[in-house]
Amino acid sequence: MPRARRPNTSKSPSKALPLFRGDAKGSVAVPEPESTTGIVPHVLYLGGAGRSTRYTSVTDAREVAVHFAGPNGRVWSTDAARGVLAGARHISRQELTTLLKGFGRGDAKWTDAFEVAQARVYVERWSEHLLDWRGVAPPAIAAAIGKAFE
């Protein structure tokens, strides 16, 4: 008799967890893999629209993506494994909240602890994950984004 499977109670996110992005109707914004923008300024949207960033924000909550798509955009979908196959590194919400403590750790290191804390609040509020595109050559980034999202 086959044994029953135990449910997955791991706190680590599944690579098959659907991820969504609210963006323009025609395409997902193309990041700049060579950008030096860190996690905190990316999450806080410092520099506004058109700022240089190597990250693509995604969420595990479809309704959040609908909010960010707005009335003229659309919701794009992917998952962590698909992003990784396209060349990105997936930074889960859980990993982000670990990095966003105090003055930040790693790529989330920042000079203002309040801004780090605010970035953590946003990550939690919007169920944010990041795809880090540093490993993709700039000429190949548009094609990688095209492979990652549908």
C-alpha positions in Angstrom: 0.0 0.0 0.0 1.5 3.4 -1.0 2.3 5.8 1.9 0.4 9.0 2.1 2.4 12.1 1.3 3.0 14.6 4.0 1.8 18.1 3.1 4.6 20.6 2.3 4.9 22.6 5.5 8.2 24.1 4.5 8.4 27.9 4.9 10.5 28.2 1.8 8.5 29.4 -1.2 7.7 26.9 -3.9 9.5 27.4 -7.2 6.1 26.8 -8.9 4.4 29.6 -6.8 2.7 31.8 -9.4 4.0 35.3 -9.5 2.3 38.3 -11.1 3.3 41.7 -12.3 1.1 44.6 -13.2 2.7 46.6 -16.0 2.0 48.1 -19.4 -0.4 46.4 -21.7 2.2 45.9 -24.4 5.1 44.5 -22.4 6.9 44.2 -19.1 9.3 47.0 -18.3 12.9 46.0 -19.3 15.4 46.3 -16.4 19.0 47.3 -16.7 21.2 44.4 -15.5 24.2 46.6 -15.0 22.4 49.1 -12.8 23.8 49.6 -9.3 20.5 50.5 -7.7 20.0 48.4 -4.6 17.0 46.8 -3.1 15.9 49.6 -0.8 15.8 52.3 -3.5 14.1 49.9 -5.9 11.3 49.0 -3.4 10.8 52.6 -2.4 10.7 53.6 -6.0 13.4 56.3 -5.4 14.1 58.1 -8.7 10.5 57.5 -10.0 9.5 56.2 -13.4 12.3 55.5 -15.7 14.9 55.0 -13.0 17.7 52.5 -13.6 17.1 49.2 -11.8 18.3 45.6 -12.3 15.2 44.2 -10.6 11.7 43.3 -11.6 9.1 43.4 -8.8 6.6 40.6 -8.8 4.0 39.5 -6.3 2.3 36.3 -5.3 -1.0 38.1 -4.9 -2.8 38.6 -8.3 -5.0 41.4 -6.8 -1.8 43.4 -6.1 -0.7 43.1 -9.7 -4.2 44.2 -10.9 -3.7 47.3 -8.7 -0.3 48.1 -10.2 -1.5 47.4 -13.8 -4.2 50.1 -13.4 -7.0 50.6 -15.8 -4.7 50.8 -18.9 -2.3 48.0 -18.1 -2.4 44.2 -17.8 -1.3 41.5 -15.4 1.7 39.4 -16.5 2.4 36.0 -15.0 5.5 33.9 -14.3 6.9 31.8 -11.5 10.3 31.7 -9.8 11.5 28.7 -11.9 10.6 30.4 -15.1 12.4 33.5 -14.1 15.5 31.5 -13.1 15.4 29.7 -16.5 15.3 33.1 -18.2 18.5 34.2 -16.3 17.1 36.0 -13.2 17.8 35.2 -9.5 14.5 35.0 -7.6 14.6 36.8 -4.2 11.6 35.6 -2.3 9.4 37.8 0.0 10.8 35.8 2.9 14.4 36.5 1.9 13.6 40.2 1.4 12.1 40.5 4.8 15.3 38.9 6.3 17.5 41.3 4.3 15.4 44.4 5.3 16.3 44.7 8.9 18.3 47.4 10.7 20.5 49.1 8.1 19.8 46.2 5.7 22.0 43.3 4.7 23.6 42.4 1.4 22.0 44.1 -1.6 19.6 45.7 0.9 22.3 47.6 2.8 21.3 51.2 3.1 22.3 54.3 5.0 18.9 55.0 6.6 17.3 52.4 8.9 13.9 54.1 8.7 13.9 53.7 4.9 15.0 50.1 5.2 12.0 49.5 7.6 9.7 51.3 5.2 10.9 49.1 2.3 10.2 46.0 4.5 6.6 47.3 5.2 6.1 47.7 1.4 7.5 44.2 0.7 5.0 42.7 3.2 2.1 44.9 2.1 2.4 44.1 -1.6 3.7 40.4 -1.1 6.7 41.5 -3.2 9.3 39.2 -4.6 12.2 40.4 -6.9 13.8 39.0 -10.0 17.4 40.1 -10.1 18.6 40.3 -13.7 22.3 40.9 -13.0 23.3 37.6 -14.6 21.9 38.5 -18.0 23.9 40.4 -20.6 22.3 43.8 -21.5 21.8 42.9 -25.2 19.9 39.8 -24.1 17.7 41.3 -21.4 14.6 42.1 -23.6 14.5 38.5 -24.8 15.0 37.2 -21.2 12.0 39.2 -20.0 10.0 37.9 -22.9 10.8 34.3 -21.9 10.0 34.9 -18.2 6.6 36.5 -18.6 3.4 35.6 -20.4 
